[in-house]
Amino acid sequence: MFDPKKLLTDLLESKVPGTEGTVRDKAGQVGQLAKDNPIATGAIAAVLLGTGTGRSITGSALKLGGLAAVAGLAYKAYQNYQDGKSPEQSRSDTAGAPDLLPPPADTAFDPAAAPQGEDAFTLALIRAMIAAARADGHVDDAEREQIAGKLAMSGLDDDAADFINRELAAPLDLDAILSAAQTDAQKLELYTASRLTIRPDSRAERGYLDLLAGRLGLPEALVDHVEATIEGATA
């Protein structure tokens, strides 16, 4: 069995082939570099998430492991929302911070507090990210075949590659994604991971995120804080 936390970190932190930066740092180059270097060991996120316009993980502030980064962003957005700050303040707070801090250990956002266990919830976040990446319909049958071939040569653990391929091929089950979040904090983290995966430049992507937020029961003002926090972190 593969390590879900490592896979999530790989998806957020994969080195862009041919550069010293990560996928998040080189968002504009991801698509072409993935085409030019399909068998590079570190191209996991470039292959999976960099295949369409606007679909990339970016942000110099995300220096934590994948699960802690998602939790840290969600917690920061929630904290500012609770403190009555404006979304603009959330954006500037995150953009001005040299490092993203993990959520405090005494909060529901602490990864160790996941009632279903860290690994199980990490898999739920990865499933949510893959679902978001498919939101605009860009990952069609032909592209799934290309991704499968590239993953097979990427150096990714076979079990992890098989998991990604199964998720890409399976029908979208939004109910299963939603039910994986067992606490209010996890609902916010699930939305945060989905929003990290895509920049909602298309109606389909924006519509998917709006549907996700609505089904999760997230207040609109809190969603605005998540959006602003991520924009600050990925500027």
matplotlib code that plots the C-alpha trace (Angstrom):
import matplotlib.pyplot as plt

x = [0.0, 1.3, 1.7, -1.3, 0.4, 3.5, 1.3, -0.5, 2.8, 4.0, 1.0, 1.6, 5.4, 6.4, 9.6, 9.0, 11.2, 14.1, 13.9, 14.8, 11.3, 8.2, 5.0, 3.5, 6.4, 6.3, 2.6, 2.9, 5.5, 3.8, 1.8, 4.6, 7.2, 5.0, 4.8, 8.5, 9.5, 6.8, 9.0, 10.7, 10.5, 9.2, 6.6, 3.6, 1.6, 2.7, 1.3, -1.9, -2.8, -0.9, -2.7, -5.2, -5.1, -5.3, -5.0, -1.8, -0.6, 1.3, 2.4, 5.7, 4.0, 3.2, 6.3, 4.7, 3.9, 0.7, -1.7, -0.4, -0.4, -4.1, -5.0, -2.9, -4.6, -8.0, -7.3, -5.9, -9.1, -11.3, -9.4, -9.7, -13.4, -14.0, -12.1, -14.3, -11.5, -12.2, -11.2, -8.8, -7.1, -6.9, -5.2, -2.7, -2.0, -1.1, 0.8, 2.9, 3.8, 7.2, 6.0, 2.6, 2.2, 0.5, -2.8, -2.4, -2.5, -5.5, -7.8, -10.0, -7.7, -4.8, -4.2, -3.7, -7.2, -8.9, -11.5, -11.1, -7.3, -4.8, -4.3, -8.0, -8.7, -5.6, -7.0, -10.3, -8.4, -6.6, -9.9, -11.4, -8.4, -8.7, -12.4, -11.7, -9.1, -11.9, -14.4, -14.2, -14.3, -10.7, -9.6, -11.3, -10.7, -7.8, -6.1, -6.6, -4.7, -1.9, -1.8, -1.7, 1.2, 3.2, 2.5, 3.8, 7.1, 7.2, 8.8, 5.7, 4.9, 2.9, 0.1, -0.2, -0.3, -2.9, -5.0, -4.8, -5.7, -8.7, -9.9, -9.6, -11.5, -14.3, -17.5, -17.6, -19.3, -19.8, -21.7, -18.8, -16.4, -18.7, -19.3, -15.6, -15.6, -16.7, -16.2, -16.8, -13.0, -12.6, -15.4, -13.4, -10.2, -11.9, -13.0, -9.5, -7.8, -10.2, -9.7, -5.9, -6.2, -7.8, -8.1, -11.8, -11.4, -14.2, -17.9, -17.6, -14.8, -16.5, -19.8, -18.2, -16.6, -19.9, -21.7, -19.1, -19.3, -23.1, -23.3, -20.7, -22.8, -20.0, -21.0, -20.4, -18.3, -16.1, -15.6, -14.6, -11.9, -10.6, -10.5, -8.6, -6.2, -5.3, -4.9, -2.5, -0.5, -0.3, 0.5]
y = [0.0, 3.5, 6.3, 8.7, 11.6, 11.3, 11.2, 14.3, 16.1, 14.9, 16.3, 19.7, 19.7, 17.8, 19.2, 20.6, 18.7, 20.7, 23.4, 23.9, 24.9, 23.0, 22.8, 25.5, 27.8, 27.3, 27.2, 28.9, 26.3, 23.2, 22.2, 22.5, 20.9, 17.9, 17.4, 17.9, 15.6, 13.0, 10.4, 12.7, 11.1, 14.3, 15.2, 13.6, 16.8, 18.2, 15.1, 14.9, 18.5, 20.5, 19.2, 22.1, 25.9, 27.1, 23.6, 23.7, 23.8, 27.1, 29.1, 29.9, 30.0, 26.3, 24.9, 22.3, 18.7, 18.3, 17.5, 20.2, 22.7, 22.1, 22.2, 25.3, 27.2, 26.1, 27.1, 30.5, 31.2, 30.0, 32.0, 35.3, 34.6, 34.0, 37.2, 39.3, 40.2, 40.9, 38.5, 41.2, 40.9, 37.2, 37.6, 40.1, 38.1, 35.0, 36.9, 38.7, 35.6, 34.1, 30.7, 29.0, 27.7, 24.4, 24.6, 24.5, 21.0, 21.8, 22.6, 20.3, 21.3, 19.4, 16.4, 14.1, 14.9, 13.3, 10.9, 8.5, 8.6, 10.8, 8.3, 7.8, 11.6, 12.2, 9.8, 11.7, 14.9, 13.3, 12.0, 15.5, 17.0, 14.5, 15.2, 18.9, 18.4, 16.7, 19.4, 21.0, 17.7, 18.2, 14.7, 12.6, 9.0, 9.9, 12.0, 9.3, 6.9, 9.4, 10.1, 6.3, 5.8, 8.8, 7.7, 4.2, 5.8, 8.5, 6.6, 6.9, 3.9, 1.3, 1.3, 5.1, 5.2, 2.5, 4.5, 7.7, 5.8, 4.2, 7.5, 9.1, 6.2, 6.0, 8.0, 11.1, 10.2, 13.5, 12.0, 9.8, 12.7, 14.8, 12.0, 11.6, 14.8, 14.0, 17.4, 21.0, 21.5, 18.6, 20.0, 23.2, 21.3, 19.3, 22.5, 24.0, 21.0, 21.2, 24.9, 24.4, 22.0, 24.4, 28.0, 28.4, 30.2, 28.2, 28.1, 24.4, 24.7, 27.7, 25.8, 22.7, 24.6, 26.5, 23.2, 21.6, 24.6, 24.4, 20.7, 21.0, 23.7, 26.3, 29.9, 32.1, 34.5, 31.6, 30.4, 34.0, 33.8, 30.4, 31.9, 35.0, 33.0, 30.7, 33.6, 35.2, 32.0, 31.2, 34.8]
z = [0.0, -0.9, 1.6, 1.1, 2.9, 0.6, -2.5, -1.4, -0.8, -4.2, -5.9, -4.2, -4.3, -7.5, -9.1, -12.5, -14.9, -16.2, -13.4, -9.8, -8.9, -7.9, -9.9, -7.6, -8.4, -12.2, -12.9, -16.3, -17.5, -16.3, -19.3, -21.8, -19.5, -18.9, -22.7, -23.2, -20.2, -19.8, -18.1, -15.5, -12.1, -10.4, -13.0, -11.2, -10.6, -14.0, -15.7, -13.7, -12.8, -15.3, -18.4, -18.8, -18.7, -15.1, -13.6, -11.5, -8.0, -7.2, -4.3, -2.6, 0.8, 0.7, 2.4, 4.6, 3.8, 1.7, 4.5, 6.8, 4.0, 3.2, 6.9, 7.5, 4.7, 5.8, 9.4, 8.4, 6.3, 9.2, 11.8, 9.8, 9.1, 12.8, 13.7, 11.4, 9.0, 5.4, 2.6, 1.4, 4.8, 4.4, 1.1, 2.3, 5.5, 3.5, 0.8, 3.4, 5.4, 4.6, 5.7, 6.1, 9.7, 10.5, 12.4, 16.2, 17.7, 19.9, 17.0, 14.8, 11.9, 13.3, 10.9, 13.9, 15.1, 12.1, 13.5, 10.6, 10.8, 8.8, 6.0, 5.3, 5.3, 3.1, 0.5, 0.7, -0.1, -3.0, -4.4, -4.0, -5.9, -8.8, -9.0, -9.2, -11.9, -13.9, -13.3, -16.7, -18.6, -19.8, -18.7, -21.3, -22.3, -24.6, -21.9, -19.3, -21.5, -21.9, -18.1, -17.4, -19.8, -18.3, -14.7, -15.6, -16.5, -13.9, -11.1, -9.0, -6.7, -8.7, -6.1, -6.1, -9.9, -9.9, -7.4, -9.5, -12.7, -11.0, -9.7, -13.1, -14.7, -12.1, -12.5, -10.3, -7.0, -5.3, -2.4, -1.6, -1.6, 0.6, 3.1, 3.7, 5.6, 9.1, 10.8, 9.9, 9.8, 7.3, 5.1, 4.9, 4.2, 1.4, -0.3, 0.2, -1.4, -4.3, -4.8, -4.7, -7.6, -10.0, -10.8, -11.6, -15.0, -16.7, -15.9, -15.3, -12.7, -11.0, -11.0, -9.5, -6.7, -6.0, -5.9, -3.6, -1.2, -1.2, -0.6, 2.2, 3.8, 3.9, 4.5, 1.5, 3.5, 4.7, 1.1, 0.2, 2.9, 1.5, -2.0, -0.8, 1.4, -1.5, -3.8, -1.4, -0.9, -4.6, -5.9]

ax = plt.figure().add_subplot(projection="3d")
ax.plot(x, y, z, "-o")
ax.set_aspect("equal")
plt.show()
